[in-house]
Amino acid sequence: MPSRAPQQGRPKSVEIEALRAFNRFYTRRIGVLDKGLLHTRFPLTQARVLFELGTRDFTSPGEIRSVLGLDLGYLSRILDNFASQKLIKRTPSPTDRRRVHVSLTEKGRRAYRALDRRSRDEISAMLSDVPAPRRARLLEAVRDVERILRDSATPTRGDVLIRTHQIGDIGWAIERHGQLYSAEYGWNEEFEALVARLFARFASEHDENRERCWIAELDGRRVGCVFVVRNDEDSSAAQLRCLLVEPEGRGLGIGRRLVDECVTFARSAGYRRMILWTNDVLLAARRIYEACGFALVREERHRSFGHDLIGQFWALDLV
């Protein structure tokens, strides 16, 4: 069934007032309106700039302005203030002498670490007052708010990070496969069970030199995954499994980048070819495989996940 187009229009007065009331409540709750954020000498905007500098080795005023959406003149005054306190140092860019890199001094790093520690302590104390079941609901609601509001902005390719998997990623990948394929294709719990078995085997048995999992992040939020393992029947073949891209990450080339990572890794690991199994209803995935040079080897009908499907086997020569 095709999804309905989102209904847009001017928000109702009650909707506006509800969000304004939440803004007032939350800004009071975290002390944004205090003279110094987190009981420090730094007002909110200065603290945000300090946080950005603390998470980067080097950056430029233009990059900070882009991330925080600040007026360049206002940002310059903040940086001048930081420089007068010996919190930052400015150095010419090694590639373009007209540009300046900004980084924290040791004094600035101490200020950043103190601010970061207080932020963590404040949030920890806030969450400690919330019982665990309600805490899970709270965090999911926060993620929903971020997800919904982000949908109104168009992300860029530069916002995407592809990295190898970490603790927690496997559980996320299993959950999102089950939820997403149920919502979009009506597949039942058999599919989630299959994905769980595949990921569990990878997590407990994989050979780091010949098998690898990647996670795609958009602005620090997981939006995609894929992994490569050695094929059970042919040790010269790598098998691509469980490619997934969240709706909010589609249209940015994330699926293609994940598959490219798999192909590059498989070649470097010495595999002679790569194979994969998919279903003909997964049109977007098929287009990615075709674009990466995979060829359809054969098809077979099967009854799985509560539906009659056509399974497809694809292969790519790597040598």
C-alpha positions as CSV (number, residue, x, y, z in Angstrom):
1,M,0.0,0.0,0.0
2,P,1.5,3.4,-1.0
3,S,2.2,5.7,1.9
4,R,0.2,8.9,2.2
5,A,1.9,12.2,1.5
6,P,2.4,14.2,4.7
7,Q,-0.4,16.7,5.4
8,Q,1.1,20.1,5.7
9,G,-0.3,23.5,6.6
10,R,-0.3,26.2,9.2
11,P,-0.1,24.6,12.7
12,K,-3.0,25.2,15.1
13,S,-2.7,27.6,18.0
14,V,-2.9,24.8,20.5
15,E,0.0,23.0,18.8
16,I,2.1,26.1,18.9
17,E,1.4,26.8,22.6
18,A,2.1,23.2,23.5
19,L,5.5,23.3,22.0
20,R,6.2,26.7,23.5
21,A,5.2,25.4,26.9
22,F,7.5,22.5,26.6
23,N,10.4,24.8,25.6
24,R,9.8,26.9,28.7
25,F,9.7,23.8,30.9
26,Y,12.8,22.2,29.5
27,T,15.0,25.3,29.4
28,R,14.1,25.9,33.1
29,R,14.8,22.3,33.8
30,I,18.3,22.3,32.4
31,G,19.2,25.8,33.5
32,V,19.6,27.3,30.0
33,L,18.4,30.7,31.3
34,D,20.9,30.8,34.2
35,K,23.6,33.4,33.9
36,G,26.2,30.7,33.5
37,L,25.4,27.3,32.0
38,L,25.8,24.4,34.4
39,H,27.0,26.8,37.1
40,T,30.0,27.9,35.1
41,R,31.0,31.3,33.9
42,F,30.0,30.5,30.3
43,P,26.6,31.6,29.0
44,L,24.8,29.1,26.7
45,T,26.2,30.2,23.4
46,Q,29.8,30.4,24.7
47,A,29.4,26.9,26.1
48,R,28.1,25.6,22.8
49,V,31.2,27.0,21.0
50,L,33.4,25.6,23.7
51,F,31.8,22.1,23.3
52,E,32.4,22.3,19.5
53,L,36.0,23.2,20.0
54,G,36.4,20.4,22.6
55,T,35.2,17.7,20.2
56,R,37.6,18.7,17.4
57,D,41.4,18.9,17.2
58,F,41.3,21.8,14.7
59,T,38.4,23.7,13.2
60,S,37.7,27.0,11.5
61,P,35.3,29.8,12.5
62,G,33.4,29.1,9.3
63,E,32.8,25.5,10.3
64,I,31.7,26.4,13.8
65,R,29.4,29.0,12.4
66,S,27.9,26.4,10.0
67,V,27.3,23.9,12.7
68,L,25.8,26.3,15.3
69,G,24.1,28.7,12.9
70,L,25.7,31.8,14.5
71,D,26.3,35.2,13.1
72,L,29.9,35.4,12.1
73,G,30.4,38.7,13.9
74,Y,28.9,37.3,17.1
75,L,31.1,34.2,16.8
76,S,34.2,36.4,16.3
77,R,33.5,38.3,19.5
78,I,33.2,35.0,21.4
79,L,36.5,33.7,20.0
80,D,38.2,37.0,20.8
81,N,36.9,36.6,24.3
82,F,38.2,33.1,24.5
83,A,41.6,34.2,23.1
84,S,41.9,37.0,25.8
85,Q,41.3,34.3,28.4
86,K,44.0,32.1,26.7
87,L,41.4,29.4,26.1
88,I,42.1,29.1,22.4
89,K,44.9,29.6,19.9
90,R,44.7,30.6,16.3
91,T,47.1,29.2,13.7
92,P,47.2,29.7,9.9
93,S,45.9,26.8,7.8
94,P,48.8,24.8,6.4
95,T,47.0,24.5,3.1
96,D,45.6,28.0,2.8
97,R,47.3,30.9,4.6
98,R,44.2,33.0,4.3
99,R,42.3,30.6,6.5
100,V,42.7,30.3,10.3
101,H,42.5,27.1,12.4
102,V,41.2,27.4,16.0
103,S,42.0,25.0,18.7
104,L,41.8,24.8,22.5
105,T,44.8,25.5,24.6
106,E,45.5,23.3,27.6
107,K,43.6,25.8,29.8
108,G,40.8,25.7,27.3
109,R,40.8,21.8,27.4
110,R,40.5,21.9,31.2
111,A,37.5,24.3,30.9
112,Y,35.9,22.0,28.3
113,R,36.4,18.9,30.4
114,A,34.9,20.6,33.4
115,L,31.9,21.7,31.4
116,D,31.5,18.3,29.8
117,R,31.7,16.6,33.2
118,R,29.1,18.9,34.7
119,S,26.8,18.3,31.7
120,R,27.1,14.5,32.2
121,D,26.6,14.8,35.9
122,E,23.5,17.0,35.5
123,I,21.9,14.7,33.0
124,S,22.8,11.6,35.1
125,A,21.1,13.2,38.1
126,M,18.0,14.1,36.1
127,L,17.7,10.5,34.7
128,S,18.4,9.0,38.1
129,D,15.1,10.4,39.3
130,V,13.2,8.6,36.6
131,P,12.3,4.9,37.0
132,A,14.0,2.7,34.4
133,P,10.8,1.8,32.4
134,R,9.8,5.5,32.2
135,R,13.4,6.4,31.3
136,A,13.2,4.1,28.3
137,R,10.0,5.9,27.2
138,L,11.6,9.3,27.8
139,L,14.7,8.5,25.7
140,E,12.5,7.1,22.8
141,A,10.4,10.2,22.9
142,V,13.5,12.4,22.7
143,R,14.6,10.4,19.7
144,D,11.2,10.8,18.1
145,V,11.3,14.6,18.6
146,E,14.7,14.8,17.0
147,R,13.7,12.5,14.1
148,I,10.5,14.4,13.3
149,L,12.1,17.8,13.5
150,R,15.1,16.7,11.4
151,D,12.8,15.4,8.7
152,S,12.0,19.1,7.8
153,A,15.7,19.7,7.0
154,T,17.6,18.2,4.1
155,P,20.7,16.4,5.3
156,T,23.9,16.6,3.2
157,R,26.3,13.9,2.1
158,G,29.0,15.4,4.4
159,D,26.9,14.6,7.5
160,V,27.2,10.8,6.9
161,L,29.9,8.7,8.7
162,I,30.6,5.1,7.8
163,R,32.3,3.2,10.7
164,T,32.9,-0.4,11.9
165,H,30.5,-1.7,14.4
166,Q,30.6,-1.1,18.2
167,I,28.9,-2.5,21.3
168,G,25.1,-2.0,20.9
169,D,25.1,-1.8,17.1
170,I,24.2,-5.4,16.6
171,G,21.1,-5.2,18.9
172,W,20.0,-2.0,17.1
173,A,20.4,-3.6,13.7
174,I,18.3,-6.6,14.6
175,E,15.6,-4.5,16.0
176,R,15.4,-2.1,13.1
177,H,15.4,-4.9,10.5
178,G,12.4,-6.4,12.3
179,Q,10.5,-3.1,12.6
180,L,11.3,-1.6,9.2
181,Y,10.5,-4.7,7.1
182,S,7.3,-5.2,9.1
183,A,6.2,-1.6,8.5
184,E,7.2,-1.4,4.8
185,Y,6.7,-5.0,3.5
186,G,4.5,-6.6,6.2
187,W,7.1,-9.3,6.9
188,N,6.4,-11.3,10.1
189,E,8.6,-12.3,13.0
190,E,10.3,-15.1,10.9
191,F,12.3,-12.4,9.2
192,E,13.5,-10.8,12.5
193,A,14.4,-14.3,13.8
194,L,16.5,-14.9,10.7
195,V,18.3,-11.6,11.0
196,A,18.9,-12.3,14.7
197,R,20.5,-15.6,13.9
198,L,22.8,-14.1,11.2
199,F,23.9,-11.2,13.4
200,A,24.4,-13.4,16.5
201,R,26.6,-15.7,14.5
202,F,28.6,-12.8,13.2
203,A,29.0,-11.2,16.7
204,S,30.1,-14.5,18.3
205,E,32.3,-16.0,15.6
206,H,33.5,-13.5,13.0
207,D,37.1,-13.3,11.9
208,E,38.2,-9.7,12.0
209,N,40.6,-10.2,9.1
210,R,38.0,-11.6,6.7
211,E,34.6,-10.5,8.1
212,R,33.4,-7.0,9.0
213,C,30.3,-5.0,9.9
214,W,29.7,-1.3,9.1
215,I,27.3,1.2,10.6
216,A,26.2,4.4,8.8
217,E,25.6,7.4,11.0
218,L,23.8,10.7,10.1
219,D,24.6,13.5,12.5
220,G,25.6,10.9,15.1
221,R,22.5,8.8,14.7
222,R,22.6,5.2,13.3
223,V,20.8,5.1,9.9
224,G,22.2,2.0,8.1
225,C,24.2,-1.2,8.4
226,V,25.7,-4.1,6.4
227,F,28.1,-6.9,7.1
228,V,30.4,-9.3,5.1
229,V,31.2,-12.9,6.1
230,R,33.0,-15.8,4.4
231,N,30.5,-18.0,2.5
232,D,30.0,-21.4,4.2
233,E,30.3,-23.4,1.0
234,D,33.0,-21.5,-0.9
235,S,35.8,-20.0,1.2
236,S,36.9,-17.9,-1.8
237,A,33.6,-16.0,-1.8
238,A,32.5,-13.2,0.5
239,Q,28.8,-12.9,1.3
240,L,27.1,-9.6,1.8
241,R,24.3,-9.6,4.4
242,C,21.7,-7.4,6.0
243,L,22.0,-4.2,4.1
244,L,19.6,-1.6,5.6
245,V,19.1,2.1,5.3
246,E,16.6,4.0,7.5
247,P,14.0,6.2,5.7
248,E,15.7,9.4,6.9
249,G,19.0,8.3,5.4
250,R,17.7,7.5,2.0
251,G,18.6,9.6,-1.1
252,L,22.1,10.4,0.3
253,G,24.0,7.5,-1.3
254,I,24.3,5.7,2.0
255,G,23.4,2.3,0.7
256,R,25.9,2.6,-2.2
257,R,28.6,3.7,0.3
258,L,27.9,0.7,2.5
259,V,28.1,-1.8,-0.4
260,D,31.3,-0.1,-1.7
261,E,32.8,-0.6,1.8
262,C,32.0,-4.3,1.5
263,V,33.5,-4.7,-1.9
264,T,36.6,-2.8,-1.1
265,F,37.1,-4.9,2.1
266,A,36.4,-8.2,0.3
267,R,39.1,-7.4,-2.3
268,S,41.6,-6.4,0.3
269,A,40.9,-9.6,2.3
270,G,41.7,-11.8,-0.8
271,Y,38.2,-13.0,-1.8
272,R,37.7,-13.8,-5.4
273,R,34.1,-12.9,-5.6
274,M,31.2,-11.6,-3.6
275,I,27.7,-13.1,-3.5
276,L,24.4,-12.0,-1.9
277,W,20.8,-13.2,-1.5
278,T,17.8,-10.8,-1.7
279,N,14.2,-10.7,-2.8
280,D,12.8,-9.1,-5.9
281,V,10.5,-6.7,-4.0
282,L,13.5,-4.9,-2.5
283,L,13.8,-2.6,-5.5
284,A,16.1,0.0,-4.0
285,A,18.6,-2.6,-2.9
286,R,18.6,-4.2,-6.3
287,R,19.4,-0.9,-8.0
288,I,22.4,-0.5,-5.6
289,Y,23.7,-3.9,-6.4
290,E,23.4,-3.4,-10.1
291,A,25.2,0.0,-9.8
292,C,28.0,-1.7,-8.0
293,G,28.5,-4.3,-10.7
294,F,26.6,-7.3,-9.3
295,A,24.9,-9.6,-11.8
296,L,21.8,-11.6,-11.2
297,V,22.7,-15.3,-11.2
298,R,19.4,-17.0,-10.5
299,E,15.9,-16.7,-9.0
300,E,13.7,-19.0,-7.0
301,R,10.2,-18.8,-5.6
302,H,9.8,-19.3,-1.9
303,R,7.3,-18.8,0.9
304,S,8.9,-16.9,3.8
305,F,8.1,-14.2,6.3
306,G,4.4,-14.6,5.7
307,H,4.6,-13.9,1.9
308,D,5.2,-15.5,-1.4
309,L,8.5,-14.1,-2.6
310,I,11.0,-14.5,-5.4
311,G,14.5,-14.9,-4.0
312,Q,17.4,-13.6,-6.0
313,F,21.1,-14.6,-6.0
314,W,23.6,-12.0,-7.1
315,A,27.4,-12.2,-7.7
316,L,30.3,-9.9,-8.4
317,D,33.8,-11.0,-9.6
318,L,36.5,-9.3,-7.5
319,V,39.5,-10.3,-9.5
